[in-house]
Amino acid sequence: MTATKETTSYWQEALETISRSELEKLQTERLRQTIEQAGRSAFYDQVFKTHGLSSASVRSLDDLQQFPFTAKDDLRAAYPYGMAAIPLQKCVRVHSSSGTTGNPTVVLHSQQDLDEWANQVARCMYMVGLRDTDVFQNTSGYGMFTGGLGFQYGAERLGALTVPAAAGNSKRQIKFITDFGTTCLHIIPSYATRLAEVFRELGIDPRRDTRLHTICIGAEPHSEEQRRRIEHLLGVKAYNCFGMSEMNGPGVAFECPEQNGLHIWEDYVVVEIVHPETLRPVAGGEIGELVLTTLRREAMPLIRYRTRDLTRFLPGDCPCGRTHRRIDRLKGRSDDMIILKGVNIFPVQVEKVLMSFGELGGNYLITLETVGNNDEMLVEVELDGLHTDNYGALQRLTRDIVRQLKDELLITPHLKLVARGSLPVQQGKAVRVKDLRKL
């Protein structure tokens, strides 16, 4: 796919401005194809036979509700290749998310899947004004995490000069920005504020001394106030991105220049918002759980995938002219996952590490708090077999626990060892997470 003429703001104008009736017709056709393709996997073959369903069951989008939901646990149970809908030799890449205990979730891609994904990300980037004249710097990690490679291939499809800087090393990031004339960054919000601090420490004004004008942010919750602060500090426009590895990665939904919600690309997914407990559709504008069905996935289609993310449809048409519906920024999750510094963390991962130390009791508390411009994690855990006045032993124990937590979580938390019985309980159950971040 090549970009449309420079005189338009659309990457694929016919698809981005398609009428709702034609879009639903296209979705229905692609949904039948998706059901047919999904049935070639061991997992969905059994699901469809159990429920007496097939592609012939789909006559309209409403018929999708006959199909059962797919959950993260289904992907874990099918690990590693039970969800594959094509022979493994036709798959060219695998991504996986971090697991809690046991198996991670795995997503397989064919070359066609990767081409479609690159086009989807390029569409997002073109929508916010990026062109083949831009220099795009990616500060996300490359590897099993989809944020790095997803934006990398999208930027290349766009035709931009790419700087695959990867994560961390702020001084090097700034050197690349100034030396290479970087105009756009992909960056998580908390790191964007940290980068602004390093700019200041180095005596470099990003407004005056760089060519930055756009950043793409996502991968962790952030408030509108944080977005505006980032825009002020770096002198850029910051656009919110939504993605998840199960749906390819970044590019599932993206803000347009209006910054009034994220357009979710409905030629690639069927979107539902349901009540997290009843699993029935919520009324228009109400907050519920986002459920997605892939429409262009060859290697591993997913039917009615429960994302656990909470959002709502925004009413009305967008002034930008795009007809794909807009979702609000995510309000949280219907499960217990923590997103910190772009990393998915489950309390049970912390518990797994803590419980490996005999000196610790069974009660712990995770506190998330914004300190300065950074989100931090504090883990408090009660001692069991060690006296709190044994300073040397406490220091050694603290170092050992922090090291293992870092290895498990991929971020470094703060740790505080406390006396037994000092952490709160609620109705007989331990309070595991306190989120005090300024969201």
PEPE-V635151 format. One record per residue. RES is the residue in one letter. NEAR is the number of other ideal C-beta (glycine too) atoms within 12 Angstrom. Layout:
res->RES near->NEAR
res->RES near->NEAR
//
This chain:
res->M near->21
res->T near->14
res->A near->26
res->T near->21
res->K near->12
res->E near->15
res->T near->8
res->T near->19
res->S near->26
res->Y near->28
res->W near->40
res->Q near->28
res->E near->21
res->A near->18
res->L near->29
res->E near->31
res->T near->26
res->I near->23
res->S near->16
res->R near->17
res->S near->13
res->E near->17
res->L near->30
res->E near->25
res->K near->19
res->L near->27
res->Q near->36
res->T near->27
res->E near->23
res->R near->32
res->L near->39
res->R near->29
res->Q near->24
res->T near->37
res->I near->39
res->E near->25
res->Q near->34
res->A near->39
res->G near->28
res->R near->26
res->S near->35
res->A near->21
res->F near->32
res->Y near->39
res->D near->23
res->Q near->19
res->V near->31
res->F near->29
res->K near->13
res->T near->12
res->H near->19
res->G near->12
res->L near->27
res->S near->22
res->S near->27
res->A near->14
res->S near->22
res->V near->31
res->R near->16
res->S near->18
res->L near->31
res->D near->17
res->D near->23
res->L near->35
res->Q near->23
res->Q near->24
res->F near->34
res->P near->24
res->F near->28
res->T near->33
res->A near->26
res->K near->37
res->D near->20
res->D near->29
res->L near->35
res->R near->25
res->A near->20
res->A near->30
res->Y near->24
res->P near->23
res->Y near->24
res->G near->24
res->M near->42
res->A near->34
res->A near->36
res->I near->25
res->P near->15
res->L near->21
res->Q near->12
res->K near->19
res->C near->28
res->V near->20
res->R near->30
res->V near->28
res->H near->37
res->S near->28
res->S near->33
res->S near->33
res->G near->25
res->T near->26
res->T near->17
res->G near->17
res->N near->22
res->P near->26
res->T near->37
res->V near->33
res->V near->41
res->L near->39
res->H near->40
res->S near->29
res->Q near->19
res->Q near->23
res->D near->38
res->L near->33
res->D near->24
res->E near->35
res->W near->44
res->A near->33
res->N near->32
res->Q near->48
res->V near->48
res->A near->41
res->R near->38
res->C near->50
res->M near->45
res->Y near->41
res->M near->44
res->V near->38
res->G near->28
res->L near->40
res->R near->28
res->D near->22
res->T near->18
res->D near->33
res->V near->31
res->F near->45
res->Q near->41
res->N near->40
res->T near->42
res->S near->41
res->G near->31
res->Y near->23
res->G near->22
res->M near->25
res->F near->33
res->T near->42
res->G near->43
res->G near->34
res->L near->35
res->G near->49
res->F near->51
res->Q near->37
res->Y near->36
res->G near->45
res->A near->40
res->E near->27
res->R near->33
res->L near->37
res->G near->24
res->A near->37
res->L near->24
res->T near->35
res->V near->30
res->P near->28
res->A near->34
res->A near->26
res->A near->30
res->G near->21
res->N near->17
res->S near->26
res->K near->19
res->R near->21
res->Q near->37
res->I near->33
res->K near->21
res->F near->29
res->I near->38
res->T near->26
res->D near->18
res->F near->26
res->G near->21
res->T near->39
res->T near->35
res->C near->43
res->L near->48
res->H near->53
res->I near->46
res->I near->42
res->P near->47
res->S near->39
res->Y near->41
res->A near->42
res->T near->38
res->R near->32
res->L near->42
res->A near->39
res->E near->24
res->V near->26
res->F near->30
res->R near->20
res->E near->13
res->L near->21
res->G near->12
res->I near->26
res->D near->17
res->P near->33
res->R near->18
res->R near->13
res->D near->21
res->T near->33
res->R near->27
res->L near->40
res->H near->29
res->T near->39
res->I near->45
res->C near->50
res->I near->48
res->G near->43
res->A near->38
res->E near->38
res->P near->36
res->H near->38
res->S near->23
res->E near->22
res->E near->19
res->Q near->31
res->R near->30
res->R near->21
res->R near->25
res->I near->37
res->E near->29
res->H near->19
res->L near->27
res->L near->43
res->G near->24
res->V near->34
res->K near->28
res->A near->38
res->Y near->41
res->N near->43
res->C near->47
res->F near->42
res->G near->46
res->M near->39
res->S near->38
res->E near->42
res->M near->44
res->N near->48
res->G near->41
res->P near->45
res->G near->47
res->V near->45
res->A near->44
res->F near->45
res->E near->37
res->C near->38
res->P near->23
res->E near->24
res->Q near->27
res->N near->23
res->G near->33
res->L near->42
res->H near->46
res->I near->44
res->W near->47
res->E near->38
res->D near->36
res->Y near->41
res->V near->44
res->V near->44
res->V near->41
res->E near->34
res->I near->35
res->V near->33
res->H near->21
res->P near->26
res->E near->10
res->T near->10
res->L near->20
res->R near->17
res->P near->23
res->V near->23
res->A near->14
res->G near->14
res->G near->18
res->E near->21
res->I near->26
res->G near->34
res->E near->36
res->L near->44
res->V near->40
res->L near->40
res->T near->42
res->T near->44
res->L near->40
res->R near->38
res->R near->45
res->E near->33
res->A near->37
res->M near->47
res->P near->47
res->L near->46
res->I near->45
res->R near->39
res->Y near->43
res->R near->34
res->T near->41
res->R near->30
res->D near->40
res->L near->28
res->T near->39
res->R near->30
res->F near->29
res->L near->28
res->P near->16
res->G near->14
res->D near->20
res->C near->26
res->P near->14
res->C near->27
res->G near->19
res->R near->40
res->T near->29
res->H near->42
res->R near->34
res->R near->34
res->I near->40
res->D near->30
res->R near->36
res->L near->37
res->K near->22
res->G near->26
res->R near->28
res->S near->26
res->D near->23
res->D near->21
res->M near->30
res->I near->35
res->I near->36
res->L near->40
res->K near->37
res->G near->36
res->V near->31
res->N near->37
res->I near->38
res->F near->31
res->P near->33
res->V near->25
res->Q near->37
res->V near->39
res->E near->30
res->K near->23
res->V near->30
res->L near->37
res->M near->23
res->S near->19
res->F near->31
res->G near->15
res->E near->25
res->L near->33
res->G near->26
res->G near->20
res->N near->29
res->Y near->42
res->L near->34
res->I near->40
res->T near->31
res->L near->33
res->E near->21
res->T near->28
res->V near->18
res->G near->14
res->N near->27
res->N near->28
res->D near->37
res->E near->26
res->M near->40
res->L near->31
res->V near->42
res->E near->32
res->V near->41
res->E near->28
res->L near->33
res->D near->23
res->G near->16
res->L near->27
res->H near->16
res->T near->20
res->D near->11
res->N near->16
res->Y near->13
res->G near->12
res->A near->19
res->L near->24
res->Q near->15
res->R near->17
res->L near->30
res->T near->30
res->R near->18
res->D near->23
res->I near->37
res->V near->29
res->R near->18
res->Q near->25
res->L near->32
res->K near->23
res->D near->17
res->E near->30
res->L near->34
res->L near->24
res->I near->35
res->T near->23
res->P near->38
res->H near->24
res->L near->35
res->K near->25
res->L near->40
res->V near->25
res->A near->20
res->R near->20
res->G near->14
res->S near->18
res->L near->29
res->P near->20
res->V near->16
res->Q near->13
res->Q near->7
res->G near->7
res->K near->10
res->A near->23
res->V near->19
res->R near->30
res->V near->33
res->K near->22
res->D near->28
res->L near->17
res->R near->31
res->K near->23
res->L near->24
//
